[in-house]
Amino acid sequence: MMKILLINPPFTEPMGPYPAICYLSGFLKTLGRPAAMADASLTVLLRLLSREGVCDVAAEIAARGGSGDERVQAFLGRVDHYARTIETAVACLQGRDQGALARALRPGYFPPPLEARSAWATQIYYNVQGFEAELGTLTAAQRERLLASSAPLRSAFGTSSETDEARFRASAAIAEFAKVIQLAIEPDFELDAYAERLSDECASFDGLRARLQERDGVIDRYVDDAAAELAREHQPDVVGLSVPFAGSVYGALRMARRFKALNPAVTVVMGGGWVNTQLRHLSEPAVFDYIDFITLDDGERPLACVLELLEQRREPGQLCRTFARREGRVVFVNDARERDVSWADTGTPTYAGLPLGQYLCYRPTVQAFQRIWGTRWNKLTLAHGCYWKRCSFCDTRLDYINRYEQVPIEMLVDRIKALIAETGESGFHFVDEAMPPALLRRLAERLIAERLTISWWGNARFDRALGDLAPLLAESGCIGITGGLETASERTLALIDKGVPLAQGARICHRLAREGVFVHAYLIYGFPTETAQETVDALEFVRQLFAAGALHSAVWHFFGLTRFSPMAQDPAKYGITLRPAVTRPFSNYLVEYDEPGGIDHAQFGDGLRRATSQFRLGIGLERPAHAWFAGIAMPVPAATLPKDFVANAIATAGA
């Protein structure tokens, strides 16, 4: 039987294994095909965040002739301090060493921030001093005393545990080290992304290919070593690489290259979320110098077909949604007779073989919702696709949105029980596009009836029914709901076809929060034809939600037009004109467009982000919404949304 190895490539996610390989492994198990799994993302990250990693980074900076940046010089002057404490930071975030937690709480244990206005230093300061004061006005001695003291964090975390504070300090130390790598070695480096720009912005494969051929820095060596170790340990015949994000592409290709160098006979298959959106029109043959097959959409059927092809049980023309190179050209094979595996038949995801105790509970902010974001959860999907699938900016033409399919509630509960038994953990993140309210009701009722105690969170549309379900969901173990409020203008919401009016969104958020459920909102700015007035009113709406305790966290995303959305099919309806199509042999997802008469939306981004980051900390809520945009190159009107809009919405219908 063929040896199959499924891999999460660097740099994917430090908090837990991205679940695609767990889903695929569970499916292959139903076919009697056991597959090994490995998280190279974790392997490379832990090596980098070690005494060896700190010393190797310092050596590479020296080999490059150093850096004139004051922050890098500050690091070089404290290399021993970083090397001595970095593994304590990791152990603290892994929760495996009480001594590490105690050391992390000691004032001055970790190196001081590289700059006065570093993100974590600012959070500490604002929690004590308030918004109007500026951290940069302090003397160096005052700043050092403030940041070394435990008092500011005691104030920031309030009744939160010392464990949260220790993890915040440890996360800050790791973030500072990552910043050094970014400044001195790899400008395109993040803890969960590497060479992201090359993957996201390049229409051709040339940039990635040049990087793969020319670079051999410390991180590249670590990636190569991880692949070599996996090759020695597993001796795979087939390697499956799941690439969910742009920041994972370079690491995946580099690992594929190393596997091929060690064993030219190995077959490498690549799929994943990024592939499914970016490479649907792939025509670049050079990609196949590294990869043998690239699959689209759900990977179960395409991977099964590839395995049968390798076993000579099917012909090359009988593949499912798969790219390959034949006679120097890229071909796409999609046998119409092949059907996707039903959601009920995909099996239970499995984490067998993954080092679950080594992931990092990363906490880079003091906001309480970070306890959810920065923790490892068992991942499970309640229903495939989206039950609404009408939002005009969404990829509604693609399978991961368009094909909606549920499984029996009994099967869902059985999968929950199986994952608890396998992992020993009762926390779940339901990774649906939008959890269906009717299914949530049945699930909550079954969990309560069976006295199955779990904690869970997931993404939902702020459907009217969700508000009525809030008490039941909380009783069943719901601790958090994320959802898209999108814009805060009735006009643009109608264009989006969200089906959630402003007042309804406010009421649902408040009902959930009232039951002790943390609420996080996704927001869009720069939606075509959005005016400055609508942007200011959107921030005012968000301010009122935070002030009312109806929202605990939020993030703004700049609008991007995708080619698989309804907007791209009917641009005139949304006041935009598509630019002439350009042939892109590689990455091909976002569509360029013009907005006649539109404003420069991007200039609002900094104010929106700064305001929301302060709102999360309970700061700046008395400041007028328009004041956050001081200094931009256009007049900014005052908010016209009534000051009591959210309060009145909450009070409506006895909410």
Beta strands, then each sheet from edge to edge (+ up, - down):
strand 1: 4-8
strand 2: 35-39
strand 3: 189-190
strand 4: 193-194
strand 5: 238-242
strand 6: 267-271
strand 7: 293-295
strand 8: 322-326
strand 9: 329-333
strand 10: 378-380
strand 11: 383-384
strand 12: 405-406
strand 13: 427-430
strand 14: 455-459
strand 15: 478-486
strand 16: 518-525
strand 17: 553-558
strand 18: 577-578
strand 19: 593-594
sheet 1: 2+ 1+ 5+ 6+ 7+ 8- 9+
sheet 2: 3+ 4-
sheet 3: 10+ 13+ 14+ 15+ 16+ 17+
sheet 4: 11+ 12-
sheet 5: 18+ 19-
end
